[in-house]
Amino acid sequence: MSQVPQIRIPATYMRGGTSKGVFFKLTDLPAAAQVPGEARDRLLMRVIGSPDPYQKQIDGMGGATSSTSKTVILSKSESPDHDVDYLFGQVAIDKAFVDWSGNCGNLSAAVGPFAISNGLVDPARIPENGEAEVRIWQANIGKTIVSRVPIRDGEVQETGDFELDGVTFPAAEVPVAFKDPADGEGAIFPTGNPVDELEVPGVGTLKATLINAGIPTVFLNADELGYTGTELQEAINGDAAALEKFETIRAHGAVKMGLIKDVAEAAARQHTPKVAFVAPPADYLASSGKQVKADDIDLVVRALSMGKLHHAMMGTAAVAIASAAAIEGTLVNLAAGGGKRNAVTFGHPSGTLRVGAEASLVNGRWVIDEAVMSRSARVLMEGWVRVPGDSF
């Protein structure tokens, strides 16, 4: 039996939007985990409690869902145009890997508050009262995020009356702007088309909008899949055949987007792309029991993350929705009624969300100047996490 003692690492457990994760300062990590590689991945998996064949993450900080199996590493930015560098790791639940291929838009809302509270932002940029603008370098995708963090008496304000569907209690509003959110230097539409014909063996040929904004996403029409777009989690997550079909679609979408060369590679890239399906507005009962009325929304959207239907909406997918809605002719834009728009309110399983984006056509190529949404964030626990000393 192993008798290696545990070590403890300073950490903060935070909610950001409809996700939560374990936040670390880079300099607080053990030396071997301060650089990318196997040691870092093994450490983060042990912190979260993965891989877990029981899919419960009982022996770790994870909550056994894609929304709660997350880690964040932050450091002071070396760039004079940014305050903090933000690296996001999506930890697989039952498999031994950490996916670094994309951002978490929800946890992006918690980056600013953490950075201020942990001394990563120049105090001269923090007002005694008002809003602190935190300039975040999102290292996974090489993009800028600007967060406006409410400050009261020189401290981050976490409580407030801002309500976010998918989160039980109100909190302080944190507006987050994603600047030029296309992944890396890639095009908004990797194929050059707002709508493609996506051939999926065993499924058929589906209309798809393949967009690279916020996070690479494959948008489909709900009716082509046999859905209404008002489904809740149990309608899909309890259907093994449906989940297998969505994973097949995701894999072929990833190939068509140029993210992978062969569908076999999709298993090692679970975080991206996302798959979502859209439909025109409709009445439905949200998972909380809240009545969502068609008159109050522009469209309905359902999205899958890490192989399961999400309980609300991933923040990065909300950026993709805002971006696609702003460009005429995409499936998202058409589901919302078509035409030029710079904001939409969409229905998701937990309720509704309003998002906005500004799109422009530059030299025949679509560019998203920025996408904006409001989230909230709160520290749930802070101190140390403990892991066996030989776990990494």
Sine and cosine of phi, psi and omega as CSV:
sin_phi,cos_phi,sin_psi,cos_psi,sin_omega,cos_omega
0.00,0.00,0.69,-0.72,0.00,-1.00
-0.93,0.36,0.72,-0.70,0.05,-1.00
-0.89,-0.45,0.36,0.93,0.00,-1.00
-0.93,0.37,0.82,-0.58,-0.02,-1.00
-0.94,0.35,0.34,-0.94,0.07,-1.00
-0.98,0.20,0.45,-0.90,0.17,-0.99
-0.93,-0.38,0.35,-0.94,0.03,-1.00
-0.85,-0.52,0.61,-0.79,-0.08,-1.00
-0.78,-0.62,0.79,-0.62,0.04,-1.00
-0.84,0.55,0.72,-0.70,-0.05,-1.00
-0.38,-0.93,0.34,-0.94,0.07,-1.00
-0.75,-0.66,0.74,-0.67,0.04,-1.00
-0.99,-0.14,0.88,-0.47,-0.13,-0.99
-0.78,-0.63,0.52,-0.85,0.24,-0.97
-0.99,-0.13,0.68,-0.73,0.14,-0.99
-0.71,-0.70,0.88,-0.47,-0.08,-1.00
0.86,0.51,-0.77,-0.64,0.00,-1.00
-0.98,-0.20,0.38,0.92,0.06,-1.00
-0.82,-0.57,0.23,-0.97,0.19,-0.98
-0.55,-0.84,0.43,-0.90,-0.06,-1.00
-0.31,-0.95,0.07,-1.00,0.00,-1.00
-0.99,-0.14,0.83,-0.55,-0.05,-1.00
-0.97,-0.24,0.68,-0.73,0.04,-1.00
-0.77,-0.64,0.54,-0.84,0.30,-0.95
-0.99,0.11,0.70,-0.71,-0.04,-1.00
-0.80,0.61,-0.67,0.74,-0.07,-1.00
-0.95,0.31,-0.19,0.98,0.05,-1.00
-1.00,0.04,-0.24,0.97,-0.01,-1.00
-0.96,0.28,0.47,-0.88,0.14,-0.99
-0.82,0.57,0.51,-0.86,-0.12,-0.99
-0.79,0.61,-0.66,0.75,-0.05,-1.00
-0.91,0.42,-0.42,0.91,-0.04,-1.00
-0.99,-0.13,0.04,1.00,0.03,-1.00
-0.99,0.16,-0.11,0.99,0.06,-1.00
-0.84,-0.54,0.47,-0.88,0.02,-1.00
-0.87,0.50,0.54,-0.84,0.06,-1.00
0.55,-0.84,-0.15,-0.99,-0.10,-0.99
-0.88,0.47,-0.65,0.76,-0.03,-1.00
-0.88,0.47,-0.70,0.72,0.02,-1.00
-0.88,0.47,-0.73,0.68,-0.03,-1.00
-0.88,0.47,-0.69,0.72,-0.02,-1.00
-0.90,0.43,-0.63,0.78,0.04,-1.00
-0.88,0.47,-0.75,0.66,-0.06,-1.00
-0.91,0.41,-0.61,0.79,0.06,-1.00
-0.89,0.46,-0.64,0.77,-0.01,-1.00
-0.93,0.36,-0.60,0.80,0.05,-1.00
-0.87,0.49,-0.71,0.71,-0.06,-1.00
-0.98,0.21,-0.47,0.88,-0.01,-1.00
0.98,-0.18,0.58,0.82,-0.01,-1.00
-0.82,-0.57,0.38,-0.92,-0.04,1.00
-0.98,0.20,0.61,-0.79,-0.05,-1.00
-0.82,-0.57,0.96,-0.29,0.00,-1.00
-0.89,0.45,-0.34,0.94,0.05,-1.00
-0.99,0.15,-0.24,0.97,0.01,-1.00
0.85,0.53,0.65,0.76,0.03,-1.00
-0.86,-0.51,-0.39,0.92,-0.05,-1.00
0.81,0.59,0.64,0.77,0.00,-1.00
-0.88,0.47,-0.58,0.81,-0.07,-1.00
-1.00,-0.09,0.66,0.75,0.01,-1.00
-0.17,-0.99,-0.09,-1.00,-0.08,-1.00
-1.00,0.05,-0.13,0.99,-0.02,-1.00
-0.95,0.32,0.37,-0.93,0.00,-1.00
-0.94,-0.33,0.28,0.96,0.10,-0.99
0.90,0.44,0.45,0.90,0.16,-0.99
-0.69,-0.72,0.29,-0.96,0.03,-1.00
-0.89,0.45,-0.46,0.89,-0.04,-1.00
-0.97,0.24,-0.27,0.96,-0.12,-0.99
-0.80,-0.60,0.20,0.98,0.03,-1.00
-0.93,-0.38,0.90,0.45,-0.21,-0.98
-0.71,-0.71,0.50,-0.87,0.05,-1.00
-0.70,-0.72,0.48,-0.88,0.00,-1.00
-0.69,-0.73,0.69,-0.72,0.07,-1.00
-0.85,-0.52,0.81,-0.58,-0.05,-1.00
-0.83,-0.56,0.53,-0.85,0.05,-1.00
-0.49,-0.87,0.35,-0.94,0.10,-0.99
-0.87,0.49,0.66,-0.75,-0.03,-1.00
-0.98,0.18,0.61,-0.80,0.09,-1.00
-0.99,0.11,-0.16,0.99,0.01,-1.00
-1.00,0.05,0.73,-0.68,0.02,-1.00
-0.93,0.37,-0.26,0.97,-0.01,-1.00
-1.00,-0.02,-0.02,1.00,-0.02,-1.00
-0.71,-0.70,0.43,-0.90,0.03,-1.00
-0.99,-0.10,-0.60,0.80,-0.13,-0.99
-0.58,-0.81,0.59,-0.80,0.11,-0.99
-0.99,-0.14,0.73,-0.68,-0.14,-0.99
-0.84,-0.54,0.88,-0.48,0.03,-1.00
-0.88,-0.48,0.78,-0.62,-0.07,-1.00
-0.92,-0.40,0.73,-0.69,0.07,-1.00
-0.85,-0.53,0.89,-0.46,0.07,-1.00
-1.00,0.01,0.91,-0.41,-0.07,-1.00
-1.00,0.00,0.82,-0.57,0.07,-1.00
-0.91,0.42,0.51,-0.86,-0.08,-1.00
-1.00,0.09,-0.79,0.62,-0.08,-1.00
-0.95,-0.32,0.12,0.99,0.01,-1.00
-0.81,-0.59,0.40,-0.92,-0.10,-1.00
-1.00,-0.04,0.95,0.30,0.15,-0.99
-0.35,-0.94,0.38,-0.92,0.10,-1.00
-0.90,-0.43,0.80,-0.60,-0.04,-1.00
-1.00,-0.07,0.88,-0.48,-0.01,-1.00
-0.96,-0.27,0.26,0.96,-0.19,-0.98
-0.99,0.15,-0.11,0.99,-0.05,-1.00
-0.42,-0.91,-0.03,-1.00,-0.01,-1.00
-0.98,-0.17,0.26,-0.96,0.22,-0.98
-0.92,-0.40,0.94,-0.35,-0.03,-1.00
-0.92,0.39,-0.58,0.82,0.01,-1.00
-0.90,0.43,-0.76,0.65,-0.01,-1.00
-0.94,0.35,-0.28,0.96,0.09,-1.00
-0.84,0.55,-0.52,0.86,0.00,-1.00
-0.93,0.36,-0.38,0.92,-0.01,-1.00
-1.00,-0.02,-0.22,0.97,-0.06,-1.00
-0.90,0.43,-0.73,0.68,0.01,-1.00
-0.86,0.51,-0.79,0.61,0.04,-1.00
-0.84,0.55,-0.68,0.73,0.02,-1.00
-0.89,0.45,-0.72,0.69,-0.06,-1.00
-0.87,0.50,-0.66,0.75,0.02,-1.00
-0.92,0.40,-0.73,0.68,-0.07,-1.00
-0.93,0.37,-0.36,0.93,-0.06,-1.00
-0.94,-0.34,0.33,0.94,0.15,-0.99
0.96,0.29,0.39,0.92,-0.01,-1.00
-1.00,-0.05,-0.10,1.00,0.00,-1.00
-0.90,-0.43,0.71,-0.71,0.03,-1.00
-0.81,0.59,0.85,-0.53,-0.01,-1.00
-0.82,0.58,-0.43,0.90,-0.01,-1.00
-0.92,0.38,-0.30,0.95,0.00,-1.00
-1.00,-0.04,0.03,1.00,-0.07,-1.00
-0.94,-0.35,0.91,-0.41,0.00,-1.00
-0.96,0.28,0.29,-0.96,0.07,-1.00
-0.93,0.37,-0.62,0.78,0.07,-1.00
-0.58,-0.82,0.57,-0.82,-0.01,-1.00
0.80,-0.60,-0.67,-0.74,0.00,-1.00
-0.81,-0.59,0.70,-0.72,0.11,-0.99
-0.98,-0.19,0.81,-0.58,0.05,-1.00
-1.00,0.04,0.90,-0.43,0.00,-1.00
-0.96,-0.28,0.85,-0.53,-0.03,-1.00
-1.00,-0.10,0.92,-0.40,-0.16,-0.99
-0.95,-0.33,0.76,-0.65,0.14,-0.99
-0.99,-0.11,0.92,-0.39,-0.01,-1.00
-1.00,0.09,0.98,-0.21,-0.18,-0.98
-0.94,0.34,-0.48,0.88,-0.01,-1.00
-0.87,0.49,-0.68,0.73,-0.10,-0.99
-0.91,-0.42,0.01,1.00,0.05,-1.00
0.91,0.42,0.74,0.68,-0.05,-1.00
-0.71,-0.70,0.29,-0.96,0.01,-1.00
-0.99,-0.15,0.69,-0.72,0.13,-0.99
-0.84,-0.55,0.70,-0.72,0.05,-1.00
-0.90,-0.44,0.87,-0.50,-0.03,-1.00
-0.94,-0.35,0.67,-0.75,0.03,-1.00
-0.93,-0.36,0.97,-0.24,-0.14,-0.99
-0.99,-0.14,0.83,-0.56,0.03,-1.00
-0.93,0.37,0.69,-0.72,-0.04,-1.00
-0.83,-0.56,0.72,-0.70,0.08,-1.00
-0.73,-0.68,0.81,-0.58,-0.01,-1.00
0.80,0.60,0.63,0.78,0.07,-1.00
0.98,0.19,0.01,1.00,-0.02,-1.00
-0.88,-0.47,0.42,-0.91,0.06,-1.00
-0.89,0.46,0.77,-0.64,0.06,-1.00
-1.00,0.00,0.86,-0.51,-0.02,-1.00
-0.96,-0.27,-0.52,0.86,-0.03,-1.00
-1.00,0.00,0.45,-0.89,-0.02,-1.00
0.08,-1.00,-0.22,-0.98,-0.07,-1.00
-0.91,-0.41,0.26,0.97,0.03,-1.00
-0.98,0.22,0.82,-0.57,-0.02,-1.00
-0.97,-0.26,0.71,-0.70,-0.02,-1.00
-0.80,-0.60,0.89,-0.45,-0.01,-1.00
-0.87,0.50,0.76,-0.65,-0.09,-1.00
0.96,-0.28,-0.19,0.98,0.05,-1.00
-0.85,-0.53,0.78,-0.62,-0.16,-0.99
-0.92,0.40,-0.69,0.72,-0.15,-0.99
-0.94,-0.35,0.52,-0.86,0.05,-1.00
-0.94,0.33,0.31,-0.95,0.00,-1.00
-0.39,-0.92,-0.09,-1.00,0.03,-1.00
-0.97,0.23,0.63,-0.78,-0.01,-1.00
-0.98,0.21,0.70,-0.71,0.06,-1.00
-0.82,-0.58,0.99,-0.15,0.07,-1.00
-0.94,0.35,0.69,-0.73,-0.03,-1.00
-0.79,-0.62,0.79,-0.61,0.02,-1.00
-0.92,-0.39,0.81,-0.58,0.02,-1.00
-0.98,-0.18,0.93,-0.36,-0.08,-1.00
-0.99,0.11,0.74,-0.67,0.04,-1.00
0.63,0.78,0.92,0.40,-0.24,-0.97
-0.97,0.22,0.11,0.99,0.08,-1.00
-0.89,0.46,0.70,-0.72,-0.05,-1.00
-0.86,0.51,0.84,-0.54,0.05,-1.00
0.84,0.54,-0.74,-0.67,0.03,-1.00
-0.98,-0.20,0.23,0.97,-0.09,-1.00
-0.95,0.31,0.29,-0.96,0.05,-1.00
-0.98,0.20,0.46,-0.89,0.07,-1.00
-0.84,0.54,-0.70,0.71,0.07,-1.00
-0.94,-0.35,0.98,-0.22,-0.04,-1.00
-0.84,0.55,-0.50,0.87,0.01,-1.00
-1.00,0.00,-0.17,0.98,-0.05,-1.00
1.00,0.04,-0.01,1.00,-0.10,-1.00
-0.88,-0.48,0.64,-0.77,0.10,-0.99
-0.95,0.32,-0.41,0.91,0.08,-1.00
-0.64,-0.77,0.72,-0.70,0.04,-1.00
-0.84,-0.54,0.29,-0.96,0.21,-0.98
-1.00,-0.10,0.92,-0.39,-0.04,-1.00
-0.98,-0.20,0.92,-0.39,0.00,-1.00
-1.00,0.04,0.85,-0.53,-0.03,-1.00
-0.82,-0.58,0.95,-0.30,-0.01,-1.00
-0.81,0.58,0.74,-0.68,0.00,-1.00
1.00,0.10,-0.18,0.98,0.00,-1.00
-0.89,-0.45,-0.73,0.69,0.00,-1.00
0.79,-0.62,-0.21,-0.98,0.04,-1.00
-0.97,-0.23,0.85,-0.52,-0.11,-0.99
-0.89,-0.47,0.60,-0.80,0.18,-0.98
-0.94,0.34,0.69,-0.72,-0.05,-1.00
-0.53,-0.85,0.64,-0.76,0.21,-0.98
-0.98,-0.21,0.89,-0.45,-0.02,-1.00
-0.97,-0.24,0.96,-0.27,-0.13,-0.99
-0.84,-0.54,0.56,-0.83,-0.05,-1.00
-0.86,-0.51,0.98,0.20,-0.02,-1.00
-0.53,-0.85,0.84,-0.54,-0.11,-0.99
0.99,0.16,-0.89,0.46,0.11,-0.99
-0.41,-0.91,0.61,-0.80,0.04,-1.00
-0.83,0.55,0.78,-0.63,-0.10,-1.00
-0.65,-0.76,0.64,-0.77,0.10,-0.99
-0.97,-0.25,0.94,-0.35,0.04,-1.00
-0.99,-0.12,0.70,-0.72,-0.02,-1.00
-0.78,-0.63,0.30,-0.96,0.12,-0.99
-1.00,0.09,0.77,-0.64,-0.03,-1.00
-0.84,0.54,-0.68,0.74,-0.10,-0.99
-0.92,0.40,-0.47,0.88,0.06,-1.00
-0.93,0.38,-0.36,0.93,0.00,-1.00
-0.99,-0.14,-0.05,1.00,-0.03,-1.00
1.00,0.06,0.34,0.94,0.00,-1.00
-0.89,-0.46,0.22,-0.97,0.04,-1.00
-0.98,-0.18,-0.31,0.95,-0.09,-1.00
1.00,-0.02,-0.02,1.00,0.01,-1.00
-0.94,-0.33,0.21,0.98,-0.05,-1.00
-0.91,0.41,0.51,-0.86,0.14,-0.99
-0.97,-0.23,0.08,-1.00,-0.15,-0.99
-0.82,0.57,-0.70,0.72,-0.11,-0.99
-0.90,0.44,-0.41,0.91,-0.03,-1.00
-0.93,0.36,-0.41,0.91,-0.06,-1.00
-0.89,-0.45,-0.67,0.74,-0.07,-1.00
-0.93,0.36,-0.32,0.95,0.08,-1.00
-1.00,-0.05,0.10,1.00,-0.05,-1.00
-0.92,-0.40,0.99,-0.11,-0.07,-1.00
-0.86,0.51,-0.61,0.79,-0.01,-1.00
-0.92,0.40,-0.63,0.78,0.02,-1.00
-0.91,0.41,-0.69,0.73,0.00,-1.00
-0.90,0.44,-0.62,0.78,0.04,-1.00
-0.91,0.42,-0.65,0.76,0.02,-1.00
-0.90,0.44,-0.70,0.71,0.01,-1.00
-0.90,0.44,-0.60,0.80,0.01,-1.00
-0.93,0.37,-0.59,0.81,0.06,-1.00
-0.90,0.43,-0.69,0.72,0.05,-1.00
-0.88,0.48,-0.69,0.72,-0.02,-1.00
-0.87,0.49,-0.69,0.73,-0.02,-1.00
-0.89,0.45,-0.70,0.72,0.00,-1.00
-0.95,0.31,-0.53,0.85,0.09,-1.00
-0.91,0.41,-0.63,0.77,0.02,-1.00
-0.88,0.47,-0.65,0.76,0.04,-1.00
-0.90,0.43,-0.72,0.70,-0.03,-1.00
-0.91,0.41,-0.49,0.87,0.03,-1.00
-0.99,0.14,-0.12,0.99,0.00,-1.00
0.98,0.17,0.26,0.97,-0.01,-1.00
-0.98,0.20,-0.52,0.86,0.06,-1.00
-0.67,-0.74,0.30,-0.95,-0.01,-1.00
-1.00,-0.07,-0.43,0.90,-0.07,-1.00
-0.61,-0.79,0.56,-0.83,-0.04,-1.00
-0.85,0.52,-0.43,0.90,-0.01,-1.00
-0.90,0.44,-0.38,0.92,-0.02,-1.00
-0.98,0.20,-0.22,0.97,-0.08,-1.00
-0.90,0.44,-0.52,0.86,-0.04,-1.00
-0.89,0.45,-0.46,0.89,0.00,-1.00
-1.00,-0.09,0.13,0.99,0.02,-1.00
-0.68,-0.74,0.93,0.38,-0.11,-0.99
-0.98,0.19,-0.45,0.89,-0.10,-0.99
-0.96,0.29,-0.53,0.85,-0.01,-1.00
-0.68,-0.73,0.54,-0.84,-0.08,1.00
-0.98,0.18,0.20,-0.98,0.14,-0.99
-1.00,0.01,0.36,-0.93,0.11,-0.99
-0.86,-0.51,0.74,-0.68,0.01,-1.00
-0.64,-0.77,0.46,-0.89,0.08,-1.00
-0.78,-0.62,0.56,-0.83,-0.16,-0.99
-0.81,-0.58,0.36,-0.93,0.06,-1.00
-0.38,-0.93,0.33,-0.94,0.06,-1.00
-0.87,0.49,0.28,-0.96,-0.05,-1.00
-0.85,0.52,0.58,-0.81,0.00,-1.00
-0.46,-0.89,0.43,-0.90,0.10,-1.00
-0.96,0.28,0.62,-0.78,0.14,-0.99
-0.31,-0.95,0.24,-0.97,0.02,-1.00
-0.98,-0.20,0.88,-0.48,0.00,-1.00
-0.94,0.35,0.23,-0.97,-0.06,-1.00
-0.88,0.47,-0.40,0.92,0.03,-1.00
-0.99,0.15,-0.15,0.99,-0.10,-0.99
0.99,-0.11,-0.07,1.00,0.01,-1.00
-0.94,0.33,0.70,-0.72,0.05,-1.00
-0.99,0.11,0.86,-0.52,0.10,-1.00
-0.98,-0.19,0.81,-0.59,-0.06,-1.00
-0.97,-0.24,0.65,-0.76,-0.02,-1.00
-0.83,0.56,-0.57,0.82,-0.04,-1.00
-0.92,0.39,-0.30,0.95,-0.07,-1.00
-0.99,-0.12,-0.07,1.00,-0.06,-1.00
-0.75,-0.66,0.29,-0.96,0.02,-1.00
-0.99,-0.12,-0.44,0.90,0.01,-1.00
-0.23,-0.97,0.16,-0.99,0.13,-0.99
-0.90,-0.43,0.57,-0.82,-0.01,-1.00
-0.66,-0.75,0.67,-0.74,0.14,-0.99
-0.80,-0.61,0.69,-0.72,-0.08,-1.00
-0.73,-0.68,0.54,-0.84,0.05,-1.00
-0.96,-0.29,0.63,-0.78,0.04,-1.00
-0.71,-0.71,0.78,-0.63,-0.01,-1.00
0.79,0.62,0.65,0.76,0.13,-0.99
1.00,0.06,0.07,1.00,-0.01,-1.00
-0.71,-0.71,0.47,-0.88,0.08,-1.00
-0.91,0.41,0.77,-0.64,-0.05,-1.00
-0.96,0.30,0.54,-0.84,-0.05,-1.00
-0.96,0.28,-0.33,0.94,0.04,-1.00
-0.63,-0.78,-0.96,-0.27,0.08,-1.00
-0.45,-0.89,0.77,-0.64,0.08,-1.00
-0.89,0.46,0.62,-0.79,-0.03,-1.00
-0.88,0.47,-0.67,0.74,0.00,-1.00
-0.93,0.38,-0.56,0.83,0.07,-1.00
-0.93,0.37,-0.54,0.84,0.08,-1.00
-0.90,0.44,-0.58,0.81,0.09,-1.00
-0.90,0.43,-0.67,0.74,0.04,-1.00
-0.89,0.46,-0.64,0.77,0.04,-1.00
-0.89,0.45,-0.74,0.67,0.00,-1.00
-0.86,0.51,-0.68,0.73,-0.03,-1.00
-0.92,0.39,-0.72,0.70,-0.01,-1.00
-0.92,0.40,-0.58,0.81,0.01,-1.00
-0.92,0.40,-0.48,0.88,-0.05,-1.00
-0.98,0.18,-0.16,0.99,-0.04,-1.00
-0.93,-0.37,0.89,-0.46,-0.07,-1.00
-0.87,0.49,0.68,-0.73,0.10,-1.00
0.99,-0.13,-0.19,0.98,0.08,-1.00
-0.96,0.29,0.28,-0.96,0.02,-1.00
-0.89,0.45,-0.57,0.82,0.02,-1.00
-0.92,0.38,-0.72,0.69,0.02,-1.00
-0.88,0.48,-0.68,0.73,-0.02,-1.00
-0.93,0.38,-0.62,0.78,0.03,-1.00
-0.89,0.45,-0.50,0.87,0.01,-1.00
-1.00,0.08,0.06,1.00,0.05,-1.00
0.95,-0.31,-0.06,1.00,0.03,-1.00
0.97,0.23,-0.01,-1.00,0.01,-1.00
1.00,0.09,0.05,-1.00,-0.02,-1.00
-0.99,0.12,0.75,-0.67,0.03,-1.00
-0.53,-0.85,0.52,-0.85,0.06,-1.00
-0.89,-0.46,0.10,1.00,0.08,-1.00
-0.34,-0.94,0.53,-0.85,0.11,-0.99
-0.63,-0.77,0.46,-0.89,0.19,-0.98
-0.93,-0.37,0.85,-0.52,-0.03,-1.00
-0.89,-0.46,0.47,-0.88,0.05,-1.00
-1.00,-0.05,0.70,-0.72,0.06,-1.00
-0.77,-0.64,0.05,-1.00,-0.10,-0.99
-0.85,0.53,-0.47,0.88,-0.03,-1.00
-0.99,-0.12,-0.14,0.99,-0.02,-1.00
0.46,-0.89,-0.78,-0.62,-0.07,-1.00
-0.71,-0.70,0.31,-0.95,0.04,-1.00
-0.48,-0.88,0.69,-0.73,0.08,-1.00
-0.97,-0.22,0.75,-0.66,0.01,-1.00
-0.71,-0.71,0.42,-0.91,-0.01,-1.00
-0.69,-0.72,0.44,-0.90,0.06,-1.00
-0.43,-0.90,0.50,-0.86,0.08,-1.00
-0.92,-0.39,0.86,-0.50,-0.02,-1.00
-0.91,-0.40,0.56,-0.83,0.06,-1.00
-0.61,-0.80,0.51,-0.86,0.00,-1.00
-0.99,-0.15,0.91,-0.41,-0.05,-1.00
-0.87,-0.49,0.91,-0.42,-0.01,-1.00
0.80,0.60,0.67,0.74,0.05,-1.00
0.98,0.21,0.15,0.99,-0.05,-1.00
-0.80,-0.61,0.74,-0.67,-0.02,-1.00
-0.96,0.28,0.67,-0.75,0.05,-1.00
-0.75,-0.66,0.72,-0.70,0.12,-0.99
-0.99,-0.14,0.92,-0.40,-0.03,-1.00
-0.92,0.40,-0.73,0.69,0.10,-0.99
-0.26,-0.97,0.44,-0.90,0.12,-0.99
-0.84,-0.55,0.65,-0.76,-0.13,-0.99
-0.77,-0.63,0.65,-0.76,0.15,-0.99
-0.48,-0.88,0.33,-0.94,0.05,-1.00
-0.96,-0.27,0.70,-0.72,0.07,-1.00
-0.75,-0.66,-0.16,-0.99,0.14,-0.99
-0.58,-0.82,0.25,-0.97,-0.04,-1.00
-0.49,-0.87,0.42,-0.91,-0.01,-1.00
-0.37,-0.93,0.65,-0.76,0.14,-0.99
-0.96,0.30,0.79,-0.62,0.03,-1.00
-0.99,-0.14,-0.60,0.80,-0.01,-1.00
-0.32,-0.95,0.56,-0.83,0.08,-1.00
-0.62,-0.79,0.46,-0.89,-0.05,-1.00
0.45,-0.89,-0.92,-0.39,0.01,-1.00
-0.67,-0.74,0.55,-0.83,0.27,-0.96
-0.98,-0.20,0.46,-0.89,0.00,-1.00
-0.87,-0.50,0.66,-0.75,0.07,-1.00
-0.65,-0.76,0.49,-0.87,0.10,-0.99
-0.83,0.56,0.65,-0.76,-0.10,-1.00
-0.90,0.43,-0.30,0.95,-0.01,-1.00
-0.97,-0.22,0.26,0.97,-0.10,-0.99
-0.99,0.15,-0.12,0.99,0.01,-1.00
-0.60,-0.80,0.00,0.00,0.00,0.00
